[in-house]
Amino acid sequence: MYAIVEIAGQQFKVTKDQKLYVHRLNEERGANVEFTQVLLVDADGKVKVGAPVVEGAKVVAEVVSHVKGEKVIVFKKKRRKGYRVKNGHRQCFTELVIKDVIA
């Protein structure tokens, strides 16, 4: 059984006991979070497609930790002008474990 759910503006395909990294959520570590924006549910070959969401379906997840992603280097240069700027960025993520998919 899997579902396609919208979390923090992005769509993810999730199954039970899956580890998932999403953009930072304002939840405490160890908290259970319910996502009701379920767009599609596949239960043993029976597919339910929402318009826009599936009624009564939800995904329950547990917040494991808050982590930072890999460093991304942003380098800007204009040739023959002496302009060079180097900047780095690390995105904040929330690590989730999917506890249950309820259809």
N, C-alpha and C positions, 0 to 999 in steps of 0.2 A: 504494500500500500504506500502510495506517495501522494504528495500534494504540491501544488505551486502556490506559494504564498507571497504577499507583498510585505516586506519588512523595511522600514525606513526609506521608502521610495524606490526600492529595488525588488525584483522578483527572484525567488529562489525555489529550486526543486528540493523538497525535504522529505526524508523518511525517518522512521523512529530510530532513536539512538545515534543520530548523525551529529557530528560536530560541525559548527558553522560559524564563520566570522562575518559579522555585519558591521555597518557603520555604528559608531558609539551610541548606545542607548542610555538614557538617564534612569537606570535601575541599579539597585544594590547587588553585590555579589551574593549568590545563593537564592535570589528571588525568582519566583516563577512568573513567567510572562505569557499572556495569551494573545495570539494574533488572529483576528477575525476576518482579515482581508484575504480569504482563500479564493483563488481564481479557478482552480481545477482540482478535482480529487479523483484518483484512480484506485478503486478498491477491488483488487483481483480481476482486472479486466473490465470492470464496469466504470465507465468514465462519466463524471458529472462535470459539466462546464457551466460556470456561473455567468450571469448577465446582470451586472458585472461581477458579483461574488456569489459563491454557493451558500444558500441559506442553511443556517444551523451548523456549518462547518467551522472548525477552529483548530489551531495548532498551539500546543502547550510546550513551552521551552523553559529551560533553567539557565540563568546567567552564571557562567563559570568564572570568568575573569574579564578584566579590561586590559587590553594590550595595545602596543604600537606596532605598526607595520614596518616594512623595510624602508630604508631611506631612499628618497627619490631626489636626484640632483637636477636642478633647473639651472641651465647655463645660457646666458644671453650674450650675444656679441654682434657688434656692427663693424663690418670690415673697414679698414683704413680710417677709423674714427677714434680708436683708442678706447672704445667702450666695451668693457667686459664685466659682467655681473654673475657671480656664482651664488646660488641659494639652495638650501636643502629643505626637505619637508618629510615628516613622518605622520602618516594618517593614524588616527585613533580608532580602534576596533573593539567590539564586544564579542567575546567568545560564548556561543550558545550551544547547548545540547538539547536536541529535540526529544522531549519526553513522550509525547503522544500526538497522533493525528486523528482528530475526531470528525467523522463525516456525517 
